[in-house]
Amino acid sequence: MSDTAFIEIRNAAKSFGAFEVLKDINLTVDRGQIVAIIGPSGSGKSTLLRAINELDPLTSGEVWLEGVQINRKLPHRQYEKHVNQVRQDIGMVFQHFNLFPHLTVRGNITLAPKMLKGLSTDEANKLAEEQLAKVGLSEKIDEYPSRLSGGQKQRVAIARALAMRPKVMLFDEATSALDPELVEEVNLVMKQLAEEHMTMIIVTHEMDFAASVCDRVLFMDQGVVVEEGPPEVIFQSPENERTRNFLRKHLARANGQA
Amino acid sequence: MDIDLILRVYPFFLEAALVTLELALLTTILGLTCGSLGAAARMSRSRILRLIGATYVSIFRGTPALIQVFILYFGGPQVGIQLDSFAAGTIALGVNIGAYMTETIRGAIQSVDKGQTEAARTLGMSRWETMRKVVLPQAMRMMIRPLGVNINALIKGTALVAPISVIELTYTAQRFIGSTYKPFEMFLLAGLIYMAIIYVTGQGIAWLDRKARIT
């Protein structure tokens, strides 16, 4: 592994039966870098993201974070222990928020830090307040998720992930399930994280957001990285025909909606 | 209809109803225990445990509860299991309803959105921590009503121990018919008491269900 690589994915491949979702993908992300993954649905971008924290383990290939191999082959018990440990360093935000509906916002944020990091109730409460202030939802601390809007839910989900003090954040179409008017508040929180140099890998359909926030953009199609580069190159002068096609169609659809 | 007779015998029926209640309560406890273990087995990572769980469910749901009661009470002594009728009845009915509860509990657990487990695991929580703190609290709320259906069935099912002479409601009705020759009054009285028990239990379960709703 190279000296600067913070996250390194080597020869990643995954198949479901005969269907190859990922084909020999290599990706290096430096500390503080923000990478967007774009591509048509079914291109494997979410699967790649979910392979990073072993939610969808690879069929072959390696995933490394800060010199630790995440997808080590270990006997079941040791594997579980290992994975539970490394996942604490990898925050993840989902399309459908996945807040715990039986817990308040406070409970959602403090559950894992109390259980896994041994924080006292006072410490955990302080942490929840800090993280909520960061996403601008301090006043919602004692609400249940069902009382929040989609945008607020997603901001709480981000606060919940941040409360574990992860080294990297993965966003899996974090704004795709939101009403258009709620997208911006979530994007703002993500931009703020970018300014704080959080390492982020973002699977998204929002090209404007990717262009304005990310250092690098990967275009994936049919399980391979077709093209990657800085956003100004990918969005303005893509070299590959498939990238151009995808962006043209996507742009047409986006304009059609507006 | 012989109202006088009903007024004379009903204290004996109430006493028998206590036995029915006792049976129902013990059966529920045993059923919930078997149901929890059964559900855990059916969802286990181990293929053998899953097979054991599935076999348990198909045997006890696939044969009449009355046969299960008879096998344990009459057939038990032949293989060295000597139980009095109350114990045999309770065990047979409890293990029987446990098979139904296995499926109820498993269904409720599996109906919790997969995203919940993913979110918890992503934070670093183990399988067990996720089950205990995230999945079960949600599944419990969802299983109250269907477990209520199981409990309703098991209360009525306690009548199946009358043939092995447990002195509960149905047996008592039959015994009084032997001396009074008034089956209509006797079975009607027993039926009304069953109904009262079912009604009160149903209200209790509905109350629990309301209390458990997530705000």
Boltz contact constraints between the chains, C-beta under 6 A:
constraints:
  - contact:
      token1: [A, 53]
      token2: [B, 122]
      max_distance: 6.0
  - contact:
      token1: [A, 55]
      token2: [B, 118]
      max_distance: 6.0
  - contact:
      token1: [A, 84]
      token2: [B, 124]
      max_distance: 6.0
  - contact:
      token1: [A, 84]
      token2: [B, 126]
      max_distance: 6.0
  - contact:
      token1: [A, 87]
      token2: [B, 122]
      max_distance: 6.0
  - contact:
      token1: [A, 87]
      token2: [B, 124]
      max_distance: 6.0
  - contact:
      token1: [A, 88]
      token2: [B, 124]
      max_distance: 6.0
  - contact:
      token1: [A, 92]
      token2: [B, 122]
      max_distance: 6.0
  - contact:
      token1: [A, 96]
      token2: [B, 115]
      max_distance: 6.0
  - contact:
      token1: [A, 98]
      token2: [B, 115]
      max_distance: 6.0
  - contact:
      token1: [A, 98]
      token2: [B, 119]
      max_distance: 6.0
  - contact:
      token1: [A, 100]
      token2: [B, 134]
      max_distance: 6.0
  - contact:
      token1: [A, 101]
      token2: [B, 214]
      max_distance: 6.0
  - contact:
      token1: [A, 102]
      token2: [B, 137]
      max_distance: 6.0
  - contact:
      token1: [A, 102]
      token2: [B, 138]
      max_distance: 6.0
  - contact:
      token1: [A, 102]
      token2: [B, 214]
      max_distance: 6.0
  - contact:
      token1: [A, 112]
      token2: [B, 123]
      max_distance: 6.0
  - contact:
      token1: [A, 116]
      token2: [B, 124]
      max_distance: 6.0
  - contact:
      token1: [A, 144]
      token2: [B, 215]
      max_distance: 6.0
  - contact:
      token1: [A, 164]
      token2: [B, 123]
      max_distance: 6.0
